[in-house]
Amino acid sequence: MEQKILEQIKKSEAPMLDILGKMVNIDSGYDALEGIDEIAHMVGDFLVPYGFDVQYIETPNAPTHVLAKRPRPGKKKVMLMGHMDTVFGKGTAAERPFKVEDGKAYGPGVMDMKAGIAISLYTVKALLENGWEDTDLTLFFCGDEEPAHPDTDAVEWFKKEGLGKDAVFNMEPGRADGSVVIGRKGVIRPVLTIKGIAAHAGNDPEKGASAILELCHKTIALHALTDLEIGTTYNVGVFNGGTLANIVPDHAQARVDIRFKTVAEAERAIKNVEAAAAKTYVPNTTTIVTENKIEFMPLETTDGVQKLYNHLAKQAEKLGLPVPGALYVGGSADSAWTAIVGAPTLCGMGPQAVGPHTNNEYLFVASMTERAQLLAMSIMHLDEMA
């Protein structure tokens, strides 16, 4: 059976690329809710014939999620996960449609992460069409990972569905060298809004209170909190304020990005931001902090995560493939939510790829088959994980 499954995957490159192309050519940024919904139904329509119970999780004026389950009581429980949305707005698919050139596939969201969805579907197809019944399978793809789920309860769904799983594979893109991700930083993105007092910069500067000057002091204070040794970073990435050069500015705003490796560090960072906001440098200015909360938890490299990676490495050796590297990265992802409820979780199980969130993102087509075979082997031999 194993060889039949691997052989079918090998012969599936063309249909995998076909469904990938269809998904890439559908705009699915946060301003294209209808596109995300269309992809969700593509996933559901693909899986229903294989005995999956499919649920479309809808929130008014927000993206659709798709959950597909094929319960097999008493069997190993595996979850494939990811997201259907991209960072690209409406019209991008028409401007840069899917194409394959020189063994590389291009298009908006091709590697982040529509290829991961295609790999998931054709791996499941190969397993089930060849009689594989020894795995309880769950697939969950959300519609709003890129903006970090501002209007849906996707996080709770990831936690709920991840709970009790023997293995979770997040189908986010792999790295160019084939490495997978065993650890990720979490993220907090607070917003600081400063209110000052406007005044004529030439005639009455002493009557003003510069919101921009206050925000400059706070920016320096926040950046000084960065601790590279423990892996916590503060970055004021957006800074704006004022109206005209001859007016003392009465408003300013900053958007901050904080990355951390542990929940304890996250809690400390939240308090640090509150303390920085409470301190006044320019008299008669006030500061309000919003969105000072954990947006993504870190994916901590637990024993379960490490064991699943070791298992993956053994399956790569069986297939004669290079053993994927194991990376700890600064970017965040939904794999954190399944790991935090105790599920062994690997991230970056999608194809070898380059350039996420850019106009020149691409993946190596041959790696789609390799990743699908590696995923299938990891599922079939999960009882070997120790």
Order of alpha helices (4+ residues) and beta strands (2+ residues): alpha-alpha-alpha-beta-beta-beta-alpha-beta-beta-alpha-beta-alpha-beta-beta-beta-beta-beta-alpha-beta-beta-beta-alpha-beta-beta-alpha-beta-alpha-beta-beta-beta-alpha
